[in-house]
Amino acid sequence: MTFEARLAFLLGFFALWAILGFLPWLIAAVVRSGRGVLLALPLAVAGGAAGGVLVPAAGVRDERGFLISLATAFIGGVLLSAIGILLAARFFTR
C-alpha cells in the first residue's frame, strides 16, 4: 500500500470519528436552541477524534476494534460536548 493510500485511509478514519463526535453536539444544539453550545463544538469534534484514536492506540486493530472505536468516538463527543456546555454556562452567562 502506498503512502498516499495509507494517508487517505487514516484521514477517512479521522473524518468518521470527528463526525461521530459532532453528532452529540448537534443534538445538544437543537435541544438547547443554540444557546451556549458554540464553545462545545471544537471540544466535541476533538473528543470524537480522541475517543476513536484511543482504541487502536490500545492495540485493538481488528473489526471489533473498529466498532469499539466508533462507540468511543461517540462517547468522547458526548463527554466533551457536555463539558463545553457546562463551561460556557459557568463562565459566559450572567
C-alpha positions as a Markdown table, in Angstrom:
| # | Residue | x | y | z |
|---|---|---|---|---|
| 1 | Met | 0.0 | 0.0 | 0.0 |
| 2 | Thr | 1.4 | 3.4 | -1.0 |
| 3 | Phe | 1.9 | 6.3 | 1.5 |
| 4 | Glu | -0.9 | 8.2 | -0.2 |
| 5 | Ala | -3.3 | 5.3 | 0.2 |
| 6 | Arg | -2.4 | 4.9 | 3.9 |
| 7 | Leu | -2.8 | 8.6 | 4.4 |
| 8 | Ala | -6.3 | 8.7 | 2.8 |
| 9 | Phe | -7.3 | 5.7 | 4.8 |
| 10 | Leu | -6.2 | 7.4 | 8.1 |
| 11 | Leu | -7.9 | 10.7 | 7.2 |
| 12 | Gly | -11.1 | 8.8 | 6.5 |
| 13 | Phe | -11.0 | 7.3 | 9.9 |
| 14 | Phe | -10.4 | 10.7 | 11.5 |
| 15 | Ala | -13.3 | 12.2 | 9.5 |
| 16 | Leu | -15.6 | 9.4 | 10.6 |
| 17 | Trp | -14.6 | 9.8 | 14.3 |
| 18 | Ala | -15.0 | 13.6 | 14.0 |
| 19 | Ile | -18.5 | 13.2 | 12.6 |
| 20 | Leu | -19.4 | 10.9 | 15.4 |
| 21 | Gly | -18.1 | 13.5 | 17.8 |
| 22 | Phe | -20.1 | 16.2 | 16.1 |
| 23 | Leu | -23.5 | 14.3 | 16.4 |
| 24 | Pro | -23.9 | 14.7 | 20.2 |
| 25 | Trp | -23.1 | 18.4 | 19.8 |
| 26 | Leu | -25.7 | 18.7 | 17.1 |
| 27 | Ile | -28.3 | 17.1 | 19.3 |
| 28 | Ala | -27.4 | 19.4 | 22.2 |
| 29 | Ala | -27.5 | 22.4 | 20.0 |
| 30 | Val | -31.1 | 21.5 | 18.8 |
| 31 | Val | -32.2 | 20.7 | 22.4 |
| 32 | Arg | -30.7 | 24.0 | 23.8 |
| 33 | Ser | -31.8 | 26.1 | 20.8 |
| 34 | Gly | -28.2 | 27.0 | 20.1 |
| 35 | Arg | -27.7 | 28.8 | 23.5 |
| 36 | Gly | -24.3 | 28.3 | 25.0 |
| 37 | Val | -23.2 | 25.4 | 22.7 |
| 38 | Leu | -20.7 | 27.2 | 20.4 |
| 39 | Leu | -17.8 | 26.7 | 22.8 |
| 40 | Ala | -18.5 | 22.9 | 22.9 |
| 41 | Leu | -18.3 | 22.4 | 19.1 |
| 42 | Pro | -14.5 | 22.1 | 18.8 |
| 43 | Leu | -14.3 | 20.2 | 22.0 |
| 44 | Ala | -16.9 | 17.7 | 20.7 |
| 45 | Val | -15.1 | 17.1 | 17.4 |
| 46 | Ala | -11.7 | 16.7 | 19.3 |
| 47 | Gly | -13.4 | 14.4 | 21.7 |
| 48 | Gly | -14.7 | 12.2 | 18.9 |
| 49 | Ala | -11.3 | 12.0 | 17.3 |
| 50 | Ala | -9.5 | 11.4 | 20.6 |
| 51 | Gly | -12.0 | 8.7 | 21.6 |
| 52 | Gly | -11.6 | 7.0 | 18.2 |
| 53 | Val | -7.8 | 7.1 | 18.4 |
| 54 | Leu | -7.7 | 5.5 | 21.9 |
| 55 | Val | -8.8 | 2.1 | 20.7 |
| 56 | Pro | -6.2 | 1.5 | 18.0 |
| 57 | Ala | -3.6 | 3.0 | 20.3 |
| 58 | Ala | -4.5 | 0.5 | 23.0 |
| 59 | Gly | -3.8 | -2.3 | 20.5 |
| 60 | Val | -7.2 | -3.4 | 19.3 |
| 61 | Arg | -6.8 | -3.3 | 15.5 |
| 62 | Asp | -9.4 | -5.7 | 14.0 |
| 63 | Glu | -13.1 | -5.4 | 13.1 |
| 64 | Arg | -14.1 | -5.5 | 16.7 |
| 65 | Gly | -11.7 | -2.6 | 17.4 |
| 66 | Phe | -13.2 | -0.6 | 14.6 |
| 67 | Leu | -16.7 | -0.9 | 16.0 |
| 68 | Ile | -15.4 | -0.1 | 19.5 |
| 69 | Ser | -13.6 | 2.9 | 18.2 |
| 70 | Leu | -16.9 | 4.2 | 16.7 |
| 71 | Ala | -18.6 | 3.8 | 20.1 |
| 72 | Thr | -15.8 | 5.5 | 21.9 |
| 73 | Ala | -15.8 | 8.4 | 19.4 |
| 74 | Phe | -19.4 | 9.0 | 20.1 |
| 75 | Ile | -18.9 | 8.8 | 23.8 |
| 76 | Gly | -16.0 | 11.2 | 23.6 |
| 77 | Gly | -18.2 | 13.6 | 21.7 |
| 78 | Val | -20.9 | 13.3 | 24.4 |
| 79 | Leu | -18.5 | 13.9 | 27.2 |
| 80 | Leu | -16.7 | 16.9 | 25.7 |
| 81 | Ser | -19.9 | 18.4 | 24.5 |
| 82 | Ala | -21.3 | 18.3 | 28.0 |
| 83 | Ile | -18.0 | 19.8 | 29.4 |
| 84 | Gly | -18.1 | 22.6 | 26.8 |
| 85 | Ile | -21.7 | 23.4 | 27.5 |
| 86 | Leu | -21.1 | 23.4 | 31.3 |
| 87 | Leu | -18.0 | 25.7 | 30.9 |
| 88 | Ala | -20.0 | 28.1 | 28.7 |
| 89 | Ala | -22.8 | 28.2 | 31.2 |
| 90 | Arg | -20.5 | 28.8 | 34.1 |
| 91 | Phe | -18.2 | 31.4 | 32.6 |
| 92 | Phe | -20.2 | 33.2 | 29.8 |
| 93 | Thr | -23.7 | 33.6 | 31.2 |
| 94 | Arg | -24.9 | 36.1 | 33.8 |
